[in-house]
Amino acid sequence: MTAMTAMTVMTATTATTATIQSHRRPHVSTPPVEFPVTWAPRRTRAVLLPVCAVLVALFVVLAVLLPANWQLNDRIMMVASGVLFAAVGLMLARPRVSADAEGVTVVNFVRSRRLAWPEIVRVNFRQGDPWATLDLADGTSLAAVGIQSGVGKDRAIADARALRDLVEHHARA
């Protein structure tokens, strides 16, 4: 590589870095968080858990009140349908993000994943996103459904910032 080419590459890299840094938003710090902390859509849970209980009760009552010409297996399947619908509702109520001194636990609809602090590179919550995402050190990303805009835009932004601040704090430590 010639001296002129090296100088051009170095200048281009410096200009790109300066451009990226100049377009960053100023860091707005959130109050310190005490461990353990959990972020979850509480209103969603408050609605879904009673609805699931009512669904099971309703399907049991329907199974008992069915006409006499319905057989036992029909009644059992009616109760099983209520339990299945309630299970889906409970699955929708699962999402949460929990942080403690060792790392973060992300519980989404079906899966849970435990992450150590160094595994998390960045917390993203862009305008229009339904929930926060975590950029991971292995190059993948993970949805953090426990921090979602459905609970209110301001609340979700504050929760994402709090998690971001924790990730940045542990990156420096």
N, C-alpha and C positions, 0 to 999 in steps of 0.2 A: 504494500500500500504506500503510495507516495505521500509526502508531507502535505501536499495540497488536498488530496482526497481525504486524508485523516482530519485535516482542519475543517473541511466541508461537512463531514459526518459529525464531528464534534459540535459544530455550530448548529447544525440541524437538530441534533439531540437536545442541546441546550435550549433552543427556541421552542421545541415541542414541550419540554418540561416546563418552561416559563408559561406557555399558553395554558397547559393543564392546570397549573397552580393558580393562574390569574382567574380562571373560570370557576374555581371551587367556591362553594358558599362558605361564608364565615361560620366557624364552629360555634354553635349555641349550646352551652353546657346545661345539663339538667342536674337537678339536685342529686346528691350521692344516694346510692341505693344500698340498703342493708340486706345481707344474705340471710336465709334464702328468700328469693323473690319469684313470684309466679305471675305470668301474664296470661289471661284467659278471657274469652268473651263471656262474661258472667251472665249477662241478660239472656244470651242464647241458651245457656244451661238452665237458667231459671225458668225459661219457657219450655224447653224440650223435656226436662225430667218429669214434670207433672203431666205433660201431654202423653209421654210414654206410658205412665201409670194408668191414665184414663183409657188409652188404647187397649191395653191388656184387659182392664176391667170391662170395657165395652164389648170386646170380642168374647170374653167369658160369659157375660150376660146373654149375648146373642146366641152362643152355643147352647146355653141352658133353655132359652126361650124358643128355639127352633121348633117347627111343627114336628109332630110325632113320627111322620113318615121319613124324617132325616135319620140316618143311621149313626151309630157311635163314631165310626171313622170320619164322617162329615163334621161332627161336633169337635172331634179332636183336631181336625185340620183347621177349623174355625179358630180355635184357641191358638194353634200353632201360627196361624196367619197374624194374629194380634201380637204374639211374642216376636215374630219376625219383623213386623213394622216397628215395634218398640226397640228392637235391637238396632235397626237402622237409625232411629232417633238418638239412641245412646251413642252410637258411633259418631254422629254429627256433633254430639256434645263433648267429645273427647279432647279436641285440640287445646293445647296449652304449651307455654314455653316457661321452663323453670331454670333459674340460675342459682348456683351456689359457688363456693370458693374454688371448687375443682373444675367447674365447667357448666355446660348448658344441656338440659334435656329437652328435646323437641318431641312433643307428642302430637301427631297429626291424626287424620281420620282412621287409618289402619295401622300405621307403623309408629314406633318410637325410636329415637336415636339419641344416644348420649355422645356429646362432643366435649373434648377438652378445650380449654380456652385457646391454645395455640392453633387448633384446627380451624378456627373461624377467622377469616381474613377481613370480611366486611359485612355490614348489615345494610340491606337495601330495602327501601320502601318508597318507590317512585309514585308520582301522581297517577292515579288510575289503577294501580296494582290492588288486587283484592286482599293481599296479605304480604307481610314482610318475607324477604328471602335472605338466606345466609350464603355468602360466597365462602367456599371452603378451600383449605390449603391444597387439596388434591385436584383443584380445578373444576370441581362440580359445584352445584348450588343446591340448597335445601330449603323448601318452603317451610316457613314458620307460621302455620295457620293460626296459632294462638294469638298472634298480633295481627288483627284484621280490621279493615276499614268499616266493616259492618257494625262495629260497636260505637262508631263515631269517629270522624276524621281526626279531630284534635286529640282524642284519647289514643288512637292508634299511632299517631305521629309521636306523641310523648312517650309511649311505650317503646317504639322503635328507637327513639333517641336514647332512652335509658339503656337499652340493650347495647346500642352502638357505643355509648360511653363506657360500659363495662368491658366490651371487647377491646376498645382502645386502651383502657387502663391496664388490662391484663397483657396486652401486646407490649406495653412499655415495661412491665414488671419482669 
